[in-house]
Amino acid sequence: MARMIDPLLAELEQEAETTKRVLERVPNDKLGWKPHTKSMSLGQLALHVATIPGSASEILAEDVFEFPERTQPAASSAAELVPALEETIKTAKRVAGGFDDKKAMGTWKLMKDGKEIMAAPRIALLRSFMLSHWIHHRGQLSVYLRLLDVPVPSIYGPSADENPFE
């Protein structure tokens, strides 16, 4: 019998392959580059993209999460990105894959300084925090690549640099 989490895990697998193609293009010599002073550096954004699914699933495994004050770490080498992605996918599959339907439908709460910021069913937040958030930042990363004149891989179809249909 299929569980509620199973379609999300299948989508995670599919998106992981696409994300790997984007991370493989990150140039090691540009990790400190930022398109704007308010933006993350390429190394920060790439590491964030490489680690979102596992981090999100671990956070959502808890019933309550206190929002921390922290800075986004940066990759010290482009070579660490794909292994970080592979590890985060394993973590997400293990953690989220352990959610039965009751856990998936259970309420998760985000707190800040002891105050409830939001509460929602865990399954909805897996969709938004683990997948949509990840896809959003991967799109940002593809723009960084374009701005750095790095060929952008096919994501959901042809890019200006790569056409999987030819």
N, C-alpha and C positions, 0 to 999 in steps of 0.2 A: 504494500500500500504506500502510495506516494505521500510524502510529508510536505508541509507548507514551505519548508526551507529548500527543498530539492530544486525548484526552478531557479532560485537565486544562486545556488551553488553551480548550476549548469552555466548560468550567465557569467559568473565569476571566472570559470574556466575559459570561456570564450574571450572575455575581455582581457584576461591575463596574457593571452597570445598577442593580442594587439598592443597591449602595454609594453610587452617585451620588445616588440619591433621599434617602438618609439624610444625606449630607454637605451637600446643598442646604438642609437644615433647621437647620444649626448657626447659632445666633444670634451675630452678631459682637460684641455687647456683653456676652457671657458667657464669652468664651474663657479667662478666668482662674479661672472657677468650678470648685470641686472638691466632690464629694459627701462626702469624708472627707479628713482630713489625709494619709493614706497613699495616696490616689488620685492619678492623673494629673489635671491640669487638663483642662477641656474642649478647650482649644487643643492641648494635648499629645496627647490621645487622638485627636482628629479628624485631626491631621496624621499620626499613626502609622497610622490606618486608611487615610488617603489614599495612603500610600507603601509599605505592606507588600509587595505583589506584586513590584514592581521591585527593592526592596532584598533580599528573600528570594531571588529568582532570581539576582541578581548574587552573593550570598554562596554560593549552592549551585552556581554555575558553577565555583567553585574546588574543589579536592580537599580542602583543609584550611582551616579558618577558626579563627583565634585570637580567642576571645571578648574583646571590648574592654570597658574601663570607660568608660561614657559616660552622659550624661543624655539624656532624651528631649526634643528640641526642640519648641517650641510654634508653632502657626500665629500669625502676627501679624495676620492678617485672615481672616475666613471666605471672602472672595473668592478666596483662594489654594488652597482645598481641592479644588475640582473640577478646575482645571488640573493640580494635583499628581497627582490620581487619573488623569487622562487620560495624563499623562506616565509614571506608574508602570506603567500597563497596556501602553503601547507598549514600555517597557523589558522587562517580563516576557515579552511575546510575542516580542520579538527574541531575548532571552537564552535563555529556556527553550525557545522554538520552535526554537532551533539545536541542541538536544540530540537526537542520534540515540539509538537504543535502547541501544547500548553505554554511552554517556555517562549516560543515564537510569538504567541499572542499576549504574553504577559506585559505589563506596563513597565517601562523603563523611564527613569527620571534623570534629568540634568539639573544639577544644583550649582549655585555660585554663592559663595560665602554663606552657606546654609539656607539660601532662598531658592525655591523651585523656579527654574527658568522654563522648563518644558517637561511634558510627560506624554508618552505615546506608546502604542504597541511596538514591541521590539522588532517585529517583522517589517513594519513600515520604516523604521529607522535603519534596518539593515539595507533596505532599498536605497534610502536617501544618503546615509552616512557612509556605508561601505561601497555601494556601487555608483550612485549618481555623483557623489562628492569626488570619488576617484576618477570617474570619466571627465568631470569638469576640469580637474587639475591636469589630467592628461591632455585635454584640449589646450590649456594654457601652455603646457610644455611644447606642444606642436607649434604654437605661435612663437615661442622662444627660438625653436629650431629654425623657423622661417626667417626670423629677424637676424639670426646668425648665419644665414645663407647655407644652412645644413639641409640636405634633401629630406623632405618630410615623407614618411612612409604612408602607404595606404592605411586608412583607419576603418572607415565604413564604406569605402569605395575608392575610386581614384583620387590621388592628390595631384598637384601640379608636377610632381616628380616621379610618381610611380602609379602605374595602371595595371592592376592584377588581371584585368579582362583582356589585355592584348596578348 
